[in-house]
Amino acid sequence: MNYSGLIIAVITFLVIGLFHPIVIKGEYYFGTKCWWVFSLAGVAFYAASAPKHVQIAEVLILATHQASGSVIHRD
């Protein structure tokens, strides 16, 4: 049996659980001004997690194109 999906789900759950209090504290102390920081940090970490052969612009639209298989692999 392949456990990689289960491991990814557990890690995702833990990351959300760890960072949710940070977001709540940030909104409590800074109001909605910190939304831009969290949003830009999310996009930056998402873009940084891409493999080297994928362009940054492709990473931002990867989720929509991955289902259709239109992402081009570059060497």
N, CA and C of each residue as an Amber inpcrd file, in Angstrom:
protein
   225
   0.8300000  -1.1720000   0.0000000   0.0000000   0.0000000   0.0000000
   0.8850000   1.2490000   0.0000000   0.4770000   2.2550000  -0.7520000
   1.2250000   3.4950000  -0.8650000   0.7380000   4.4800000   0.2000000
   1.6290000   4.8440000   1.1100000   1.2700000   5.7220000   2.2200000
   1.6040000   7.1880000   1.9720000   2.0880000   7.5360000   0.8020000
   2.5200000   8.9150000   0.5680000   1.3590000   9.9070000   0.6790000
   0.1830000   9.5470000   0.2130000  -0.9670000  10.4420000   0.3310000
  -1.3630000  10.6840000   1.7710000  -1.3120000   9.6290000   2.5660000
  -1.6360000   9.7570000   3.9880000  -0.5980000  10.6120000   4.7150000
   0.6620000  10.4220000   4.3820000   1.7310000  11.2160000   5.0020000
   1.5830000  12.6820000   4.6290000   1.3000000  12.9820000   3.3770000
   1.0990000  14.3640000   2.9480000  -0.1020000  14.9780000   3.6580000
  -1.1700000  14.2080000   3.8290000  -2.3560000  14.7170000   4.5170000
  -2.0500000  15.0460000   5.9770000  -1.3020000  14.1910000   6.6500000
  -0.9570000  14.4370000   8.0570000  -0.0590000  15.6610000   8.1860000
   0.9340000  15.7820000   7.3010000   1.8150000  16.9430000   7.3350000
   1.0400000  18.2200000   7.0560000   0.1370000  18.1880000   6.0830000
  -0.6850000  19.3520000   5.7740000  -1.5370000  19.7460000   6.9690000
  -2.1490000  18.7760000   7.6130000  -2.9610000  19.0400000   8.7970000
  -2.1200000  19.6810000   9.8970000  -0.9080000  19.1680000  10.1260000
  -0.0360000  19.7250000  11.1530000   0.4200000  21.1410000  10.8310000
   0.7490000  21.3990000   9.5710000   1.1870000  22.7440000   9.1760000
   0.0490000  23.7490000   9.3560000  -1.1500000  23.3730000   8.9440000
  -2.3010000  24.2620000   9.1350000  -2.5310000  24.4930000  10.6220000
  -2.4350000  23.4350000  11.4220000  -2.6310000  23.5690000  12.8580000
  -1.5730000  24.4210000  13.5290000  -0.3420000  24.3680000  13.0290000
   0.7280000  25.1690000  13.6200000   0.6510000  26.6400000  13.2400000
   0.2710000  26.9340000  11.9950000   0.2900000  28.3140000  11.5400000
  -1.0300000  29.0520000  11.7410000  -2.0930000  28.3430000  12.0400000
  -3.3720000  29.0130000  12.2750000  -3.3100000  29.9670000  13.4690000
  -2.7070000  29.5840000  14.5900000  -2.5960000  30.5460000  15.6900000
  -1.7790000  31.7850000  15.3370000  -0.7850000  31.6450000  14.4650000
   0.0040000  32.8000000  14.0350000  -0.8730000  33.7800000  13.2630000
  -1.7130000  33.2580000  12.3950000  -2.6210000  34.1160000  11.6240000
  -3.6230000  34.8010000  12.5550000  -4.1560000  34.0680000  13.5120000
  -5.1190000  34.6450000  14.4450000  -4.4730000  35.7490000  15.2720000
  -3.2640000  35.5030000  15.7950000  -2.5550000  36.5260000  16.5770000
  -2.2280000  37.7410000  15.7110000  -1.8160000  37.4980000  14.4730000
  -1.5150000  38.6090000  13.5740000  -2.7300000  39.4730000  13.3080000
  -3.8740000  38.8520000  13.0670000  -5.0990000  39.6240000  12.8520000
  -5.5410000  40.3370000  14.1230000  -5.3010000  39.7380000  15.2770000
  -5.6980000  40.3530000  16.5340000  -4.8830000  41.6230000  16.8030000
  -3.5680000  41.5430000  16.5960000  -2.7060000  42.6780000  16.9070000
  -2.6060000  43.6980000  15.7860000  -2.6980000  43.2730000  14.5300000
  -2.4860000  44.1770000  13.4050000  -3.7320000  44.4050000  12.5540000
  -4.8120000  43.7250000  12.8280000  -6.0280000  43.8650000  12.0280000
  -5.8580000  43.2310000  10.6600000  -6.5290000  43.7960000   9.6870000
  -6.4730000  43.2210000   8.3420000  -5.2370000  43.6580000   7.5620000
  -4.3910000  44.4920000   8.1640000  -3.1820000  44.9540000   7.4750000
  -2.2060000  43.8090000   7.1920000  -2.2450000  42.7630000   7.9930000
  -1.2870000  41.6690000   7.8110000  -1.7260000  40.6680000   6.7480000
  -2.9170000  40.8350000   6.1630000  -3.3780000  39.9050000   5.1350000
  -2.4360000  39.8970000   3.9440000  -1.9110000  41.0660000   3.5550000
  -1.0060000  41.1320000   2.4120000   0.2780000  40.3650000   2.6940000
   0.7590000  40.4410000   3.9180000   1.9860000  39.7280000   4.2770000
   1.7800000  38.2160000   4.1660000   0.6710000  37.7280000   4.7300000
   0.3940000  36.2990000   4.6730000   0.1380000  35.8430000   3.2420000
  -0.5340000  36.6770000   2.4640000  -0.8180000  36.3240000   1.0780000
   0.4650000  36.2560000   0.2470000   1.3060000  37.2570000   0.3660000
   2.5690000  37.2630000  -0.3810000   3.4940000  36.1510000   0.0840000
   3.5080000  35.8670000   1.3840000   4.3320000  34.7620000   1.8840000
   3.8320000  33.4310000   1.3230000   2.5240000  33.2620000   1.2410000
   1.9650000  32.0340000   0.6830000   2.3400000  31.8400000  -0.7750000
   2.2430000  32.8980000  -1.5650000   2.6080000  32.8170000  -2.9790000
   4.1090000  32.5540000  -3.1230000   4.9160000  33.2100000  -2.2900000
   6.3680000  33.0130000  -2.3650000   6.7600000  31.5790000  -2.0170000
   6.1690000  31.0250000  -0.9550000   6.4930000  29.6450000  -0.5880000
   5.9670000  28.6560000  -1.6140000   4.8160000  28.9530000  -2.1950000
   4.2710000  28.0880000  -3.2450000   5.1830000  28.0930000  -4.4610000
   5.6620000  29.2790000  -4.8390000   6.5550000  29.3870000  -5.9910000
   7.9050000  28.7310000  -5.6960000   8.3810000  28.8490000  -4.4590000
   9.6760000  28.2550000  -4.0970000   9.6190000  26.7350000  -4.0600000
   8.4430000  26.1750000  -3.9130000   8.3340000  24.7190000  -3.8430000
   8.3140000  24.0620000  -5.2170000   8.3560000  24.8400000  -6.2700000
   8.3120000  24.2910000  -7.6250000   9.6560000  23.6710000  -7.9950000
   9.6380000  22.6480000  -8.8100000  10.9070000  22.0830000  -9.3060000
  11.6490000  23.1000000 -10.1640000  12.9310000  22.8760000 -10.3570000
  13.7580000  23.8320000 -11.0940000  13.3400000  23.9930000 -12.5550000
  12.7670000  22.9450000 -13.1440000  12.4460000  22.9980000 -14.5670000
  11.1240000  23.7100000 -14.8540000  10.4200000  24.1630000 -13.8200000
   9.1360000  24.8270000 -14.0170000   9.3200000  26.3280000 -13.8030000
   8.8450000  27.1210000 -14.7240000   8.9260000  28.5640000 -14.6020000
   7.9890000  29.0660000 -13.5090000   8.3290000  30.2060000 -12.9060000
   7.5270000  30.7590000 -11.8120000   6.1050000  31.0710000 -12.2740000
   5.9340000  31.5780000 -13.4680000   4.5880000  31.8760000 -13.9680000
   3.7600000  30.6000000 -14.0780000   4.3960000  29.5040000 -14.4270000
   3.6810000  28.2380000 -14.5160000   3.2600000  27.7410000 -13.1380000
   4.0630000  28.0360000 -12.1250000   3.7410000  27.5900000 -10.7750000
   2.4480000  28.2440000 -10.2940000   2.2680000  29.5050000 -10.6250000
   1.0920000  30.2250000 -10.1550000  -0.1920000  29.6990000 -10.7780000
  -0.0880000  29.0570000 -11.9430000  -1.2790000  28.5020000 -12.5890000
  -1.2200000  26.9770000 -12.6530000  -0.2680000  26.3880000 -11.9230000
  -0.0440000  24.9460000 -11.9840000  -1.2640000  24.1550000 -11.5520000
  -1.9520000  24.5950000 -10.5280000  -3.0820000  23.8230000 -10.0230000
  -4.1960000  23.6930000 -11.0540000  -4.4130000  24.7170000 -11.8580000
  -5.4830000  24.6500000 -12.8510000  -5.0780000  23.8390000 -14.0640000
  -3.7980000  23.8800000 -14.4310000  -3.3580000  23.1740000 -15.6260000
  -2.9310000  21.7390000 -15.3480000  -2.6830000  21.4060000 -14.1080000
  -2.2130000  20.0640000 -13.7960000  -3.2880000  19.0250000 -14.0920000
  -4.5290000  19.3840000 -13.8580000  -5.6280000  18.4320000 -14.1140000
  -5.7720000  18.1420000 -15.6030000  -5.4870000  19.1510000 -16.4280000
  -5.6280000  18.9400000 -17.8570000  -4.3520000  18.3990000 -18.4970000
  -3.2470000  18.3910000 -17.7440000  -1.9950000  17.8520000 -18.2610000
  -1.3020000  18.7520000 -19.2470000  -1.5500000  20.0580000 -19.1900000
  -0.9540000  20.9650000 -20.1670000   0.3330000  21.6160000 -19.7030000
   0.8490000  21.2530000 -18.5340000   2.1170000  21.8070000 -18.0740000
   3.2430000  21.1400000 -18.8480000   4.1500000  21.9270000 -19.3940000
   5.2260000  21.4270000 -20.2320000   6.4490000  21.1550000 -19.3760000
   7.0470000  20.0000000 -19.5600000   8.2700000  19.6370000 -18.8360000
   9.4610000  20.1410000 -19.6200000  10.3210000  20.9030000 -18.9380000
  11.5210000  21.4450000 -19.5900000  12.7560000  20.8410000 -18.9670000
  13.7740000  20.5820000 -19.7740000  15.0560000  20.0610000 -19.2580000
  16.0790000  21.1490000 -19.1680000
